[in-house]
Amino acid sequence: MCSQIPHPIAPMELDEQINNLIDNAPQDGTTPQAIEAIAPVLKLLASQLNHLEYYILQNLDQGWVLTTLSNRANPDLEKNVIYAFPTVQDAANFHSDWDPQLMACGVPVTHILFQMLAIDTVTSTVFFDTPGNLAVGSEVSREDLRNLIQAQLQQIRSAPKSDSNNLPPDIA
């Protein structure tokens, strides 16, 4: 049991992933609408990656494993990353010497991006796209994700409101 996210046999397409996020969001009157508003950003970033689903290392409490990286030149400069693996085997190979209580769980790519917003301690996620190659990955920073979302929300706020005064006179 990796997570509360229903795990289909085949990875969900991006639109299905977004609908799943909306359907499983707290029905508090704002969260589903917020997900809908930021969906274009999530889909844009996800479409630039090679997989619809990645494997994330989790502990038994279903918490995602963060790896703290230090800058060699400046050891005080650190960042916390989540590694997203293209296959369960890559995840297993990565943590083979680690705690045996870790597990690799398949997570839809848009869900990973969305969760990055909720995990305050994460700096970025590194998506490994080539099975068997953990030397090259695509890094998505939480700050860049937040900036893209802020731009998307600003664009929505500044879009002209659709009301009856904006309708053409010949509309039936």
N, C-alpha and C positions, 0 to 999 in steps of 0.2 A: 504494500500500500504506500505509494509514493506521495500522493497529494489528494486534495479534494477535487482536483480538476478531472472531469471524466476523461478517460484515456481511450480514444477510439482505436480501432485496428489500424487504420491508415491515418497519417497526419491530416489535420484539418487545413483546408485552404484558408487564406488570410481573412476573407469575409466571414467564414464560419468561425474563425478564432475571435474576431471582433464581436460577432453576435453572441458567442459563448461568454465573453467577458461581460457584455451588457446583461445577458440573462442571469448570470451568477453574481452580479453586483448587488450590494445592499439596496433594496427598494426603498430608499430614503427620500426620493423625489429629486435628488441632485446627482448621485453617482452615475446612474445609467446615462443621463444627459451629458455629464462630463466626459464619460468614455466615448460617447458618440461624437463629441466635439473634437477630441484629440485623436480619433480613429485615423484620420488621414496621415498624421505624423507617424503613428505606430505602423501603418501599412507601408508608408514610404521607406522607413528604416528597415522594416522586415523584408521588403522586396529587394533590398540591396544585399541581402545575405543569401546564402546558397541553400538553406534548409528551412522547412516549415516547422520543424521540431528539433530541439537540442536537448542534450542530457546535462542536467545540473546535479552536482553532488549535494546530497542532503544528509542531515543527521537523523537519528531516530525520531526526533521531535518535529521533523519535516522542515527544519530551518536550513536555509541555503548556506553552503560553506563559502565563506569569504577567505581570500588569500591576501595577506598583507605583503605588498612589494615595497622594497626600499630602493632609493636611488643610490647607486654605488658611489658617486661623487659627493653626494650629500645624504648621508644615512638618516638624517632627521626628516627628510622628505619622504613620506610614505603615502601609499594609496591602497585602498581595499578593492579588490576585483572579484568578480564572479566569473568562473570559467564555464563556458557553454560548449559542450563537445558534440561533434556530429554523429557519434555512435556510442552505444553503451560500452563497447569494448575500449574505445579511446578513454572514456571516463574511468573505467576500471584500471587501465594501464597507468593512468595519471596518478591514481591514489593507491596503487598496489602495496606500497609500503606504509600507508597511513592506517588510521583507525578502522578496524574491520566493521565498525558500526555505521560506517558511511555507506550510502547507496546512491546509485545514479538513476535519476528519474527523468523520463521524457516530459518536456514542457513545451507547449506551443510558443513559437518565437515572439508573437505579439504579447503573450502573457509575461514573458521574461522582461520585455521592454517596459510593460506597465508596472511590474513589480519593482523595477529599478526606482520608480518614483516614490514608492512606499518605504524602501529600505534606506533610511537616512545615512547609514554608515558605508554604503557602497559608493565608490568613486566611478567605476565603470564595469562593463561586462566585455570580456574578450570572447568572441565567437570564433571557434575553430571550424573552418569549412571543409577542409580536406581530410577525410578519414586517414588515420595513421600518421598525420603530420601535425604535431603539436608545437612546431616551431614558428608557424605563421598563423596569425589570427587577425580578425577585424575588431578593433576596439571601439565601443560606443560609450562615450562618457555620459554620466548622469547630468552633468552641467549642459552638454550639448543637447541632450534630450529635453531638458527643461527649457532651454532657450528656444528650441523649435516649437515646443508646445506653447510657450508664451507668445511667440509670433503667430501661431495658428489661432489662438484665442483672441489676440489683438485684431487679427484680420476678420474674425467672426463679429467682434464688437463693432468694428468700423464699417461693416457691410451695410448697405442701405436696407432699412427695414421694409419688408413686404407688407403693404397694407392697401386698402382700397384706393387711396389717393395716387398710388404709383401704377395703377392698372391703366392700360391703354383704353381710349374712349370707345373703341369698336369691339370690345370683348363681349362675348355673348353670355 
